[in-house]
Amino acid sequence: MPELKGIITPTVTPWKGDTIDYDAVDALMDFLDKIGVNGVFPLGSTGAFPIVSVEQHVKILEYFTERKKPNMYLLGGIGRNSVDETLTMGLYAKELGVDGVSIVTPYYLRMSQESIYRYYEKLLSQIDIPVTIYNIPQNTNNNIEPQTVLKLKRQFSQLSAMKDSSGNFSNFSTILDTLGKEIKVFQGQDDLLLPSLAMGAAGGINGTSNFSDLSVRVYKEFSNSDFAAARRSQAVLTELKKLTNFYDFPQAPMAGFIEMVYHKETWDPFPLTDLDAETRKNFGLKAKEILKKLET
């Protein structure tokens, strides 16, 4: 089984009509194989997981599992706000043969650490494949504290990793200090990839890899101890991330995929409003200009 490490792509969810755009997923997976990502993570935030139905969720997981390359780790996003729906998705993901699953913290309602612990305790007591906890408090209203994760890890050995997308590097450092010897910790913000690797992160789960190999370059250059090259690549990656932050999310990564990889029309899931053709084209041109900085 592939190892959970390096650069994992939180994939966009290309849409056509009221279902997944299978041709676009094929093109995305071929691109990701070409640039050498270590794994794929369908139905994360970049994949607009909160707005797809359970039926659509199932179909997306099924197709990404079918199209997974042998060398890629498949981290299936199964998080839903209902613990029962999340459990159902987790048990089905195991049947499909995913390598592991990602479970986001409960969202919308603010919860105590005890409530968050109880949520994961119920899931981990029944899902016996590797589990990654996904922390993105700015979107969920809930921040899972490292001690809560540590308590869960000591009870459930299949808890194998944590993705932190808080964007708070002080918080990320605390997570690494507390959990780094217990589980793998991944940085969810592209602009913090290199410093996170230097601190001991196992890799990054980075949305710009839907249309650029920059995060893969940073990881490989760091792993090869070519720190000067890694710093140069990270500077460009940070600029690219700032560009995506200027536009709506997750429409910006989708625009990058269309303009720089697919070159055909596809859409985000309803009711997201995609970037119009002119804005999308301008995004692609600006992204290409940023990437050219590595050629000089």
C-alpha positions as CSV (number, residue, x, y, z in Angstrom):
1,M,0.0,0.0,0.0
2,P,1.3,3.5,-0.8
3,E,2.5,5.5,2.2
4,L,0.8,8.6,3.5
5,K,3.5,11.2,3.0
6,G,4.6,14.1,0.8
7,I,2.2,16.0,-1.3
8,I,-1.5,14.9,-1.2
9,T,-3.8,16.8,-3.6
10,P,-7.2,17.8,-2.2
11,T,-8.9,17.4,-5.5
12,V,-11.4,19.7,-7.1
13,T,-14.8,18.1,-7.9
14,P,-15.4,18.7,-11.6
15,W,-19.2,18.7,-12.3
16,K,-21.3,18.4,-15.4
17,G,-25.1,18.9,-15.1
18,D,-26.1,17.2,-11.8
19,T,-23.3,14.7,-11.6
20,I,-19.5,14.3,-11.6
21,D,-17.6,15.1,-14.8
22,Y,-15.8,11.8,-15.3
23,D,-13.7,13.0,-18.3
24,A,-12.4,15.9,-16.2
25,V,-11.5,13.6,-13.3
26,D,-9.6,11.4,-15.8
27,A,-7.6,14.4,-17.0
28,L,-7.0,15.5,-13.4
29,M,-5.7,12.1,-12.3
30,D,-3.4,11.8,-15.3
31,F,-2.0,15.3,-14.5
32,L,-1.4,14.4,-10.9
33,D,0.3,11.2,-11.8
34,K,2.5,13.1,-14.2
35,I,3.7,15.7,-11.7
36,G,4.3,13.0,-9.1
37,V,2.0,13.7,-6.1
38,N,2.0,11.1,-3.4
39,G,-1.7,10.9,-3.0
40,V,-5.2,12.3,-3.7
41,F,-7.8,13.5,-1.3
42,P,-11.2,13.7,-2.9
43,L,-14.0,15.4,-1.0
44,G,-12.0,17.8,1.1
45,S,-12.7,21.5,1.2
46,T,-11.3,22.0,-2.3
47,G,-13.8,19.3,-3.4
48,A,-16.7,21.2,-2.0
49,F,-17.7,18.3,0.2
50,P,-20.4,20.1,2.4
51,I,-22.7,20.8,-0.6
52,V,-22.8,17.3,-2.2
53,S,-25.5,14.8,-1.3
54,V,-24.8,11.4,0.2
55,E,-25.6,9.8,-3.1
56,Q,-23.2,12.2,-4.9
57,H,-20.6,11.7,-2.2
58,V,-20.7,7.9,-2.8
59,K,-20.3,8.3,-6.6
60,I,-17.4,10.6,-6.3
61,L,-15.5,8.2,-3.9
62,E,-16.3,5.3,-6.2
63,Y,-14.9,7.0,-9.2
64,F,-11.7,8.4,-7.6
65,T,-11.1,4.9,-6.2
66,E,-11.5,3.4,-9.6
67,R,-9.1,5.9,-11.2
68,K,-6.4,5.9,-8.5
69,K,-2.9,5.2,-9.7
70,P,-1.1,2.3,-8.0
71,N,1.6,4.6,-6.5
72,M,-1.0,7.1,-5.1
73,Y,-2.4,7.0,-1.6
74,L,-6.1,7.5,-1.7
75,L,-7.3,9.5,1.3
76,G,-11.1,9.5,1.1
77,G,-12.9,12.4,2.5
78,I,-15.9,11.0,4.5
79,G,-16.7,13.9,6.8
80,R,-20.4,14.9,7.1
81,N,-22.0,16.9,9.8
82,S,-24.1,13.8,10.9
83,V,-22.0,11.3,12.8
84,D,-24.2,8.5,11.3
85,E,-23.7,9.6,7.8
86,T,-20.0,9.9,8.4
87,L,-19.9,6.4,9.8
88,T,-21.8,5.1,6.8
89,M,-19.4,6.8,4.4
90,G,-16.4,5.4,6.4
91,L,-17.6,1.8,6.3
92,Y,-18.4,2.1,2.6
93,A,-15.0,3.7,1.9
94,K,-13.4,0.7,3.5
95,E,-15.3,-1.6,1.2
96,L,-14.2,0.4,-1.8
97,G,-10.6,-0.2,-0.8
98,V,-9.4,3.3,0.1
99,D,-6.0,3.5,1.8
100,G,-7.4,5.8,4.6
101,V,-10.1,8.3,5.3
102,S,-10.2,11.9,6.4
103,I,-12.7,13.1,8.9
104,V,-13.3,16.8,9.4
105,T,-14.3,18.1,12.8
106,P,-18.0,18.7,13.2
107,Y,-19.0,22.1,11.8
108,Y,-21.4,25.0,12.1
109,L,-22.3,24.5,15.8
110,R,-19.6,25.4,18.2
111,M,-18.5,22.4,20.3
112,S,-16.5,21.8,23.4
113,Q,-13.4,19.6,23.3
114,E,-15.4,16.9,25.0
115,S,-18.1,17.0,22.3
116,I,-15.5,16.8,19.6
117,Y,-13.8,13.9,21.4
118,R,-17.1,12.0,21.6
119,Y,-17.7,12.6,17.9
120,Y,-14.4,11.0,16.9
121,E,-14.6,8.3,19.6
122,K,-17.8,7.0,18.2
123,L,-16.3,6.9,14.6
124,L,-13.0,5.5,15.5
125,S,-14.6,2.7,17.6
126,Q,-16.2,1.4,14.3
127,I,-13.8,2.6,11.5
128,D,-10.7,0.4,11.6
129,I,-8.7,1.7,8.7
130,P,-6.2,4.6,8.9
131,V,-7.9,7.9,9.9
132,T,-6.7,11.4,9.4
133,I,-8.3,14.2,11.5
134,Y,-8.9,17.3,9.4
135,N,-8.7,20.6,11.3
136,I,-9.9,23.8,9.6
137,P,-11.4,26.0,12.4
138,Q,-12.0,29.1,10.2
139,N,-14.6,27.1,8.2
140,T,-16.0,24.8,10.9
141,N,-16.1,27.0,14.0
142,N,-14.3,24.2,15.9
143,N,-10.6,23.8,16.6
144,I,-9.6,20.4,17.8
145,E,-6.8,20.8,20.3
146,P,-3.7,18.6,20.2
147,Q,-4.4,17.1,23.6
148,T,-7.7,15.9,22.4
149,V,-6.1,14.2,19.4
150,L,-3.5,12.7,21.7
151,K,-6.2,11.3,23.9
152,L,-7.9,9.7,20.9
153,K,-4.6,8.3,19.5
154,R,-3.8,6.6,22.8
155,Q,-7.2,4.9,22.5
156,F,-7.3,4.1,18.8
157,S,-4.1,3.0,17.0
158,Q,-5.7,3.6,13.5
159,L,-5.6,7.3,14.1
160,S,-2.6,7.9,11.9
161,A,-2.5,11.6,10.8
162,M,-3.8,15.1,11.2
163,K,-4.2,17.8,8.6
164,D,-4.1,21.3,10.0
165,S,-5.4,24.1,7.7
166,S,-5.8,26.7,10.4
167,G,-3.1,28.9,8.8
168,N,-1.9,29.6,12.3
169,F,1.8,28.6,12.3
170,S,2.0,28.9,16.1
171,N,-0.9,26.5,16.4
172,F,0.8,24.2,13.8
173,S,4.0,24.2,15.8
174,T,2.1,23.2,18.9
175,I,0.5,20.4,17.1
176,L,3.9,19.1,15.9
177,D,5.4,19.4,19.3
178,T,2.5,17.5,20.9
179,L,1.7,14.9,18.2
180,G,4.8,14.7,15.9
181,K,6.0,11.5,17.5
182,E,2.6,9.9,17.6
183,I,1.1,10.6,14.2
184,K,1.9,12.2,10.9
185,V,1.1,15.9,10.7
186,F,0.3,17.6,7.3
187,Q,0.2,21.3,6.5
188,G,-3.0,22.4,4.6
189,Q,-1.8,25.8,3.6
190,D,0.5,25.9,0.6
191,D,2.3,29.1,1.7
192,L,3.4,27.4,4.9
193,L,4.7,24.2,3.3
194,L,8.4,24.7,3.5
195,P,8.6,26.0,7.1
196,S,6.3,23.1,8.1
197,L,8.5,20.6,6.5
198,A,11.5,22.1,8.4
199,M,9.6,21.7,11.6
200,G,8.9,18.1,11.0
201,A,5.7,17.9,9.0
202,A,5.1,14.7,7.0
203,G,4.1,16.7,4.0
204,G,1.4,19.0,2.6
205,I,-2.2,18.7,1.5
206,N,-2.1,21.6,-1.0
207,G,-4.8,22.8,-3.3
208,T,-2.5,24.4,-5.9
209,S,-1.4,21.0,-6.9
210,N,-4.6,20.7,-8.9
211,F,-2.9,22.8,-11.5
212,S,0.8,23.2,-10.6
213,D,3.7,21.0,-9.6
214,L,5.2,23.7,-7.3
215,S,4.3,22.0,-4.0
216,V,5.8,18.7,-5.3
217,R,9.0,20.6,-6.2
218,V,9.2,22.1,-2.7
219,Y,8.8,18.7,-1.1
220,K,11.3,17.0,-3.3
221,E,13.9,19.7,-3.0
222,F,13.5,19.8,0.7
223,S,13.8,16.0,0.9
224,N,16.9,16.1,-1.2
225,S,18.4,18.8,1.1
226,D,18.5,21.3,-1.7
227,F,17.3,24.0,0.6
228,A,18.2,27.0,-1.6
229,A,16.1,25.6,-4.4
230,A,13.3,24.7,-2.0
231,R,13.3,28.3,-0.7
232,R,13.1,29.7,-4.2
233,S,10.3,27.3,-5.1
234,Q,8.4,28.1,-1.9
235,A,8.6,31.9,-2.6
236,V,6.9,31.3,-5.9
237,L,4.4,28.9,-4.4
238,T,3.5,31.5,-1.8
239,E,2.8,34.0,-4.5
240,L,0.7,31.5,-6.3
241,K,-1.3,30.8,-3.2
242,K,-1.8,34.6,-2.7
243,L,-3.3,34.7,-6.2
244,T,-5.8,31.9,-5.4
245,N,-6.7,33.6,-2.2
246,F,-7.8,36.7,-4.1
247,Y,-10.6,34.8,-5.8
248,D,-13.5,32.7,-4.5
249,F,-12.7,29.3,-3.0
250,P,-12.8,26.6,-4.3
251,Q,-13.5,28.2,-7.7
252,A,-9.9,29.5,-8.0
253,P,-8.3,26.0,-7.9
254,M,-11.0,24.8,-10.4
255,A,-10.2,27.8,-12.7
256,G,-6.5,26.8,-12.5
257,F,-7.3,23.2,-13.4
258,I,-9.5,24.3,-16.4
259,E,-7.0,26.9,-17.8
260,M,-3.7,25.0,-17.1
261,V,-4.6,21.3,-17.3
262,Y,-8.0,20.5,-18.8
263,H,-8.6,23.3,-21.4
264,K,-12.3,22.4,-21.5
265,E,-15.4,23.5,-19.7
266,T,-16.3,21.9,-16.4
267,W,-17.9,23.3,-13.3
268,D,-18.0,23.3,-9.5
269,P,-21.0,21.6,-7.9
270,F,-24.2,23.6,-7.7
271,P,-24.9,26.1,-6.3
272,L,-21.3,27.5,-6.5
273,T,-21.0,30.3,-9.1
274,D,-17.9,29.6,-11.2
275,L,-15.5,32.3,-12.3
276,D,-16.7,33.8,-15.6
277,A,-14.6,32.9,-18.7
278,E,-12.7,36.3,-18.8
279,T,-11.9,36.2,-15.0
280,R,-10.8,32.6,-15.3
281,K,-8.6,33.3,-18.3
282,N,-7.0,36.2,-16.4
283,F,-6.4,33.9,-13.4
284,G,-4.6,31.5,-15.7
285,L,-2.5,34.1,-17.3
286,K,-1.5,35.5,-13.9
287,A,-0.7,32.0,-12.6
288,K,1.5,31.3,-15.6
289,E,3.4,34.6,-15.1
290,I,4.1,33.7,-11.5
291,L,5.4,30.2,-12.5
292,K,7.7,31.8,-15.1
293,K,9.8,33.2,-12.2
294,L,11.3,29.8,-11.8
295,E,12.6,29.8,-15.3
296,T,14.8,32.8,-14.8
